[in-house]
Structure formats: C-alpha cells, structure tokens
Amino acid sequence: MPLKHLCATIILTLLLPVSCRRYTNLPENIEAHYVRYHIKYLDEKAGDIPTRILPGFMDAYYTKYYALSKIEGFFNQFSLIQIADLRRRKVTTLLNFFGKKVYYVGGHGELPAAIIEPEKMSWEFTGETSVIGGLNSERIQVVAGDEQFDIYCTKDFDIHRPNISTPYHSIDYPLSEFRVQLSLLKMQLSCSEFETKTVDSEMFNIPDGYTRVSRSSMEEIINSLFTKE
C-alpha cells in the first residue's frame, strides 16, 4: 500500500471513534419534551427472569435533533439507552450491565438492537381521543399477525420522526402509549408524566468508557440478560 494511502487509513481509523459520538454540534443546553413512561410487563417472566423485579419506568427526551430513551435499574448497575438521530434516522444503543459498557450504532432506518418488529403489522387512526399522563392522545388500532391492540399518539408536541426507535417508525406523532418487545421482554408503556424542560446536550453523546460492538454481539449480550446462566 502506498505510504500516502496508509497514512490516510490511519487518520480515518483514529477519527472514527470520535466522529460517531456526535452527529450535530448543539448548544450546551436545549429544550426537550420529557415523558416518563410507566412500564407494564405483558408476561410474568422473560426467559428465566421474573418481570416483577425489572424497572417500572422509562424516561424519554424528545428534541429537534435527537430522541433519547433510558431504562435503569438494579441500583444503577443496569441501564439501556437508545439515542435516535432524527435527521439521519440512526439509533445508537448503549448497554451498561454491572460495569460492562458497550454500544452499537445502527444503520440508516434500522431498528435498535434486539427490538422485535412484528410481521404484517398495520394500523388505523380511529379518531377517538383520551388523555394519557396529561397528553391529549388519539387511539390507533393495530393489527400484528394474530394480535390486535391499541396504541396512542399525541399532537401536544411536534417532533420530526419521533418513533424511529420503535416498530411504529412511520407514525409521525409521538407515542403516549404503545407496545414494544425487547428480545424476550414484552412491554406496554404509558405516559405517566410530561413536561418541557431544558437539558444538557451532552446527554446525547456516547459517554467515555463504552466499547463499540457489532449488532450481533449487542443482541447476544441483551439476550443473555434473560437467562440465569
């Protein structure tokens, strides 16, 4: 390999870990729509793990450029974070499990690692409304295979591509109640709190100490969380 090509390859390799940590230069503080979702687990166990011991809430932050969701538990020894780049339609998954810190950067339009997309899913806006956690919401009837269930979206705040980290990515309005499956874990999430607040834009960066892994490695690690081995 010519020396100039070798040098270029080395420079690109050194820059790669830095370039994937932030896609947009943001001001230090930005406005975010904060939603706390209550988690209802649809099964008593996920694999070998009783769902009664799992976290009861998910925190989400919706901004102009990014949406972030976070589930934490086990005395801060576990966290699963999804950072969605709304302009580039890419979702980064970060997992911290008792000090093992890894992350995966998804491809354009790709669902986050270990999120299951139902086959043959369709939905219809019903026009029926309800208030969920303070958000005015419209009921959407979903058919997924042999299942039929309702989810809800809200127009109380406006975000471009708010749902790219969920199977409902083509719905243009933020979800106030929905179902999602992470590996073996089936959940229903419902808004319990909503407010607009100012947040530090640093939260949308990948923290130091995380190691980048492939999608298959991330999914293998997440799947292993539901076994006793």
Residue pairs with C-beta under 8 A, 6 or more apart in sequence:
1 9
17 212
20 92
20 105
20 206
20 212
21 205
21 206
22 204
22 205
23 65
23 85
23 87
23 88
23 90
24 65
24 66
24 85
24 87
26 65
26 201
26 204
27 201
28 200
28 201
28 202
29 198
29 199
29 200
29 201
30 63
30 64
30 198
30 199
30 201
31 63
31 196
31 197
31 198
31 199
32 61
32 62
32 63
32 196
32 197
32 198
32 199
33 61
33 62
33 63
33 157
33 159
33 174
33 194
33 195
33 196
34 59
34 60
34 61
34 193
34 194
34 195
34 196
34 197
34 199
35 59
35 60
35 61
35 62
35 133
35 135
35 174
35 176
35 191
35 193
35 194
36 57
36 58
36 59
36 60
36 133
36 191
36 192
36 193
36 194
37 57
37 58
37 59
37 60
37 189
37 190
37 191
37 192
38 56
38 57
38 189
38 190
38 191
38 192
39 54
39 55
39 56
39 57
39 58
39 71
39 187
39 188
39 189
40 187
40 188
40 189
40 190
41 51
41 52
41 54
41 185
41 186
41 187
42 179
42 186
42 187
42 188
43 51
43 186
44 50
44 51
44 52
45 51
46 54
46 183
46 184
46 185
46 186
46 226
47 183
47 184
47 226
47 227
48 226
48 227
48 228
49 225
49 226
49 227
49 228
51 185
54 73
54 185
55 71
55 72
55 73
55 78
57 71
57 192
58 69
58 70
58 71
58 189
59 69
59 70
59 71
60 67
60 68
60 69
60 70
61 67
61 68
61 69
61 199
61 203
62 157
62 159
62 162
62 174
63 159
63 199
63 204
64 86
64 159
64 160
65 85
65 86
65 87
65 204
66 83
66 84
66 85
66 86
66 204
67 83
67 84
67 86
67 159
67 162
67 164
67 165
68 81
68 82
68 83
68 84
68 203
68 204
69 81
69 82
69 165
70 79
70 80
70 81
70 82
71 79
71 80
71 81
72 78
72 79
73 79
74 98
77 96
77 97
77 98
77 99
78 96
78 97
78 98
79 94
79 95
79 96
80 93
80 94
80 95
80 182
80 222
81 93
81 94
81 95
82 91
82 92
82 93
82 94
82 112
82 165
83 91
83 92
83 94
83 204
83 206
84 90
84 91
84 92
84 161
84 164
84 165
85 91
85 92
86 159
86 160
86 161
86 162
86 164
87 160
88 108
89 108
89 109
89 161
89 164
90 105
90 106
90 107
90 108
90 110
91 106
91 110
91 111
91 112
91 164
91 165
92 103
92 104
92 105
92 106
92 206
93 103
93 104
93 106
93 112
93 113
93 114
93 218
94 101
94 102
94 103
94 206
94 207
94 210
95 101
95 102
95 103
95 218
95 221
95 222
96 210
97 221
97 225
100 221
101 207
101 209
101 210
101 211
102 210
102 211
102 212
102 213
102 217
102 218
102 221
103 206
103 210
103 211
103 212
103 213
103 218
104 113
104 212
104 213
104 214
104 215
104 217
104 218
105 212
106 112
106 113
106 215
109 164
109 169
111 117
111 165
111 166
111 167
111 169
112 165
113 215
113 218
113 219
113 222
114 182
114 183
114 218
114 219
114 222
114 223
115 165
115 166
115 167
115 180
115 181
115 182
116 167
116 181
116 182
116 183
117 167
118 144
118 145
118 147
118 167
118 181
119 144
119 145
120 143
120 144
120 145
121 142
121 143
121 144
121 145
121 167
122 142
122 143
122 144
123 140
123 141
123 142
123 143
123 151
123 168
123 171
124 140
124 141
125 138
125 139
125 140
126 138
126 139
126 140
126 141
127 138
128 138
128 139
129 136
129 137
129 138
129 139
130 137
130 139
130 152
131 137
132 152
132 154
132 176
132 177
132 190
132 191
133 176
133 190
133 191
133 192
133 193
133 194
134 191
134 193
134 194
135 154
135 156
135 176
135 191
135 194
136 154
136 155
136 156
137 152
137 153
137 154
137 176
137 177
137 191
138 152
138 153
138 154
138 155
138 173
139 150
139 151
139 152
140 150
140 151
140 152
140 153
140 171
141 148
141 150
142 148
142 149
142 150
142 151
142 179
149 179
150 177
151 168
151 175
151 177
151 178
151 179
152 175
152 176
152 177
152 178
153 171
153 173
153 174
153 175
153 176
154 173
154 174
154 175
154 176
154 191
155 173
156 194
157 174
157 196
159 174
161 169
161 172
162 172
162 173
162 174
162 175
163 169
163 170
163 171
163 174
163 175
166 175
166 178
166 180
167 180
168 175
168 178
175 189
176 190
176 191
177 188
177 189
177 190
177 191
178 188
178 189
179 186
179 187
179 188
179 189
180 186
180 187
180 189
181 187
182 222
183 219
183 222
183 223
183 225
183 226
184 223
184 226
185 226
213 221
